[in-house]
Each structure stands twice: as structure tokens, then as C-alpha cells.
């Protein structure tokens, strides 16, 4: 009998991504697996696309009644519940860096005798992660930051973010919002050599920023340790790092206030958006709760920014962009 795999629906509002595409599902079927797919009107791919490649469709959110021998594949964490989890789950669980609620999640697996394969910590033979923030996480995050800057220049907060039909539609809209080009905007990307950072840099180029105005920082530039004055000299700061240990803060409130009215920085984009990670290098600037609230709002309403107050000249926006990274 073929090994079965079960693709569950995603329950977070506005989450359109899928842990499997019809193309990858077809590859699994060709390799001898049986792929079971929950119907999901929210998913970016139509149910018929999975059915056309040979997947068996089942009711939405019906995985709890699946045989415990079938691994359950998903993308984001499960809905909050106290129910034990007897299945094997493959997903991003947001537990192993002590994020909010991590003990409750792992206790569900303990009580159900289930197994968790957290995508964040699955690596290949060389130790490289096989699933991580991708190119388009940074690409979409940088776009959100550019839109937030355009709104701030007009004295407004960034409004609701809507999905685009494709990459070109998004690039064209961002350029138009900035006045037909991003020329003159200065951005600093930390983590620029990673997959996520390369996506942010690519978006900035495509909307028209001059190459000299895209500051590409990685380990070499941050080795001296923060805070970093250079961040204040950019219009947009984009955080694309993966962090698993404590480091000095990137910015401090006193540093920002010392810059006075001449400060250039207006928008902070948190692509990593690990809002409850105790090692986050800049949530102390505003309030961890505020950015978490922006992240939750982004997931439920498409509104993904929070003002950064308690400064002599408040930052316009902190963009919780993990919620908008799917294109």
C-alpha cells in the first residue's frame, strides 16, 4: 500500500499559501505516494488543480479524523486548542525559540503521543535548512515598506494591503505610489546575503532605487555589534535576519532621539517578524506587544503596521511583514 500524505487546510485568515503545490503533489504521486488534499477555498491553488494531478480531495479541516498513521502536512501553526495531537505533523510550529504559547503547543503533542517535524529546523546532510524564509518573503516585505514610506510622506498610515495578481502588478503599483520611481529612497537591508534579503534587494532594484542607495549588510557589517548609526541614515530599514541567540540591539530610543529632527529613518520592516522571540534585536524600541498586535492584525485584516511612539519624533511605521510575504 502506498504511503499516504495529508495536506491540511490553513486556518489563519488571509493565509493563501500552501505547503504543497499541485506540481510538487504530482512529483510525490509519481514517486509512489498517495496525496490527500483538504478542500480549501482560501488556498491560492484551486482544488481542481490538485484533483487534476491525481490527489484525492476530502472535506475542509477534516484531518483530526484521519488515521494517525498518515502524516499531516501544513504550513503555519494549528489553531489554538487544548486537544491532544496524536498525528505526525509537518509544519512551522513556532515553538523552539520559546515563542509565546510554546509550552502549550508541545504539551498537546506530549499528551497525544504525536510527533512534530518543525519545518524551521529540518536540515539537509550539510546542515542547511531545507525550508526557510524564501526570496519572496523579503520581496513582499520590502514592497510593504516602500508603500508605508509613501503613505508616511503623505502624512498617513499604511492602509489595508491587498493581494496582487502577479509580481509585475505589485512592482508597478509600488512604483506608482512612490511617484513612478523609488529613485531618491535609501534603504538598509540587514541579512542581505540570505534568501530573504536577496528578495528585498531585488524588489528595491525593480522599483527604481539607485544601487548606491541600497545598503546591503550581512555578517561582516554587523560583526562590530549594534547599535548602528547607519540605520538612522536610511528611509527604510529592513530586517531579514535569522536569530537564535541574544545580540546587542540594532537601535535604541536614546540614539533615535539624539538624532533629532534630522533623522532620516521613517519605516522599520520586520520580515522575520518573530514578535515573541526574546532575542528580537529591536522590539524594545516600541513595545513587543505593539508589533505582535500589528502581526495579528495583518493576519486577520490586512493592516500590517503599528506606529512607534514614545520618541521625540515618532517613527512612522513598523511593518509586521511576515503576514504579507506571500505573493
N, C-alpha and C positions, 0 to 999 in steps of 0.2 A: 504493500500500500504506500502511495506517495506521501511524503511528509507534508502536512498542511501548515499554512501560514495564514494568519487572520489580520487583515488591515482594518483597524477600527476607525470610526469617525473621530473628528476633532470637536471637542465641546466648547472651546473658548469662542466667544463671539468674535466675528470678523476674521477668524483663522481660516484661511482658504488653502493653505499649503497641505501637502500630502507626503507622508513618509515613503510612499511608493508612487511611482508614475505608471501609467499604462505600459510604457516601454520597459521599465525595469520589471514589472509584473510579468510581461511576456518572456523576458530572459529567465526568470525564475521558473516559469511553467516549462520552458524549453529544457531547463536543467533537471526537470523531474519533480518539481514541487506542485502542489495544488494551492492556489491562491484564492482565499475567500475575502470578499470586499464588502464592507457595510455600505449601504446606500447613504449618500450624503449630499444634500442639495448645496451645502456651503462649500464643498471642496472645489478647487479650481478645475479639476477634471470632471467631465460628465460621467455618470455611472455607466452609460453605454460604451464609453471608451474602454473601460475595464472589461466589460462583458464581451466586447468585440475581440479581445485578445485571449479569451478563454477563462476569465475569472468567474467564480460563482458569486452572485450577489445575494446578500442577506439583509435583514432589517437593520435600520439605523440603531446604533448603540446597543446591539444585542450580544456583544462579546461576553458579558458576565455569565451568560447561559451556555457559552461554548465549552466543549470538553477541555478539561485542564491540561490535556496533552498538547493542545495547539498553542504555539507562541502567539502573543498578541502584539502587533506592531503598530506604533503610533508615533506622533511627533512630539507634541507638548504633554505636560503633566496631566494626570487624570483629574477629574472634578473632585473637589474636597468631599470626603466621606469617611466614616469610621468602619466601613465594611472591610473585612479581611480580603486579601488578594491571593488566591490560590494559583493563579496562572503564572506563566513566564511572560514578562513584559519587556519589550524593547522600545525605549523612548528616552527623551530628555526628562529627567525627574527633578532636577534642581535640588539635590539633597546633600551632595558630598562636599560642599563648601559651607555647610551649616547655614543654608538659606532658611528663611522663615518657614516654620512648619515641617522641617526636615525629619524630626523625630517621629512625628505623627505618620508621615508617609512610609518611612521604613518599618514602623511598627505594624502597619497594615500587611506588609509582606511577611513579617515575622509571624503574625497571628494566623495568616492564611497558608503559611509554608510555601509561599510563592517565591519567584526569582526575578530580580531586576537586572537587566543589562542596560546600563545607562549609556546612551549614545555619546555623551560628553567624555567618557573615559574608555571607550573602545579604541584600541590601537592596533596597528599592523605589526609585522615582525620586527620592524625597525623602531618601534615605539612611537610612530607618528599617528596622531588621531585620524580615524577614518571618517568621522562626522564632526564637523566644527562649523563655526561661523563662516559662511561662504562669501564669495565675491559680491553677491548681490545684497548681502546684509549691509556692507559698507556703502555700496552704490545707492541703495534706497535711503540709508541713514543720512548720507551727505546731501541727497536731494531734499530731505525734510529740513535739514539745517539751512540750506540755501533759501527755501521757502520761508522759514522762520525769520531769517535775516531780512528778506524783502518785506515781510509784514512789519517787522520792528522799525524799519526805516519809514514806514507809513504810520507809525505810532499805534500799531495794532498787534494783538497776539496772533500766533498761527492758528488758523481755523481748523475745521474738520478735514482730515486727509481722506481722499477718495482713491480707489484703485485706478490704475491706468491700463489701457488695453495692451500696451507693449512698452518696451524701453524707449523707443523714439518718441512716443506720445508724452512720456514723462519728461524726457530731456527737453523737448520743445516747450512744454508748459513751464518748466523751471526757468529756462532762458527768458521766456516772455515775461514772467513775473519779475525777473531781475532787471527788466528793461532791455530785453533782446540779447543780453550777454552778461556773463559773470565777470567780464573784464573789470579790474579795479578791486575786486573782492580778494581778500587774503585769508587763507585757511591753513591751519596746522593740524596734521593728522599724526597721531601717535599710534604706533603699530603699523606703519605704512608698508612694511615689507611682507606682512601676513596676507592671507587671502582676503580677509575683511578690509584691511587697509588699502590693498590694491584696488578693491572695488570703489572705495571712497575717492581715491586719487583719480580713477578713470572717470567717474561722474564729474568731478571738478574740472577735468580737462574738457569734457564734452559740453559743459555749459559755458566754456569760454574763459576760464581763469588762465592768466599767464603762468607759464611753468615756474617762474621765479616766485610767484605768489602762492604756490602750493608747497608748503614746508613739510617734507616727508621725514618724520622722525621714527626711529626704532631703538633697538637696544643700545647702539653706540651713542646716540644723542641723549638718552635718558640715564646713562650709566652714572653720571655725576650725582643723580638724585635730585628730587624736587625740593622746594617749589621752583617753577620755571617762569622766569620773567617773559620769555618769548611768547608764551601763550597769550599774554595781555596785548601783544602787538599784532594779533590776528583778529579778523572779524568773526571767524568761526573756529572753534576748537572741536575736533572730532576724536573721540576716544574709541580705539579699536583693539585694545589690548586684551590678552587673556591673563588673568591674575589669580594666583593660588597662594600667595603669601603677602605679608604686610610690607608696604613700601612707603616712603615719605609722600606727603600729599603733593599733587601737581600744582595746586594753588591754595592760598589761604585768604581769608577775608581781609586780614590786615594788609596783605600785599595788594589786593584789589583796591582797597580804599586808599592806599598810599599813591596809587597811580592817578587818582583824582579824575577830573572830567576829561583828561586827555586820553584815558584808556580807550583802546580800540575794540577790545573784545565785547561782543554782544550776545553770541549764541554758543552754548555748550551742547554738543551732540554726544549722547552716551549710547553708542551702538552696542557695546557689551551689555549695558543695562542690567547688571547683576545687582539689583537695587538693595537686596538684603544681605549681600556678601560683606562681612565685616572688614574685608581688605580693600573695599572700593576706595580708590585714591582721591575722590573729590566730593563724595556726598556730604562730607562735613561742611561744605560751603553753604549749603542751604538748609537741608533737613532731609534725612533719608526718607522720611515719610512722604515728603512732597514729591520726590521723584518716583517713589513707589506708587503714589496716587496717580501721577501722570502716566506711568506704565499701565496701571489697571484701567485708567480712563481710555488710553489708546486702544486697549484690547476690547473695550466694550462700546466706545462711542466714536473712535477715530480721532479724538482730540488728544494730542500727544505731547503737550508742553506744560511746564509749570514756570511761573515767574520766580526769579531768585531774588528775594528781598533781604532785608537787614544789612544792606550795603549802602554806602554814601550815594552811589549811583547804581541802582539795581541792574543786574544782567537782565536782558530782555526775556530770554527763554532758556530753559534746559529741556532738550528734546529727548524723550524716552523712546529711542528709535527702534529698540528690538521689536516693539509692537508693530512696526510698519516695514519690516525689512523684506517681506515677500513681494515680488513684483509679478 
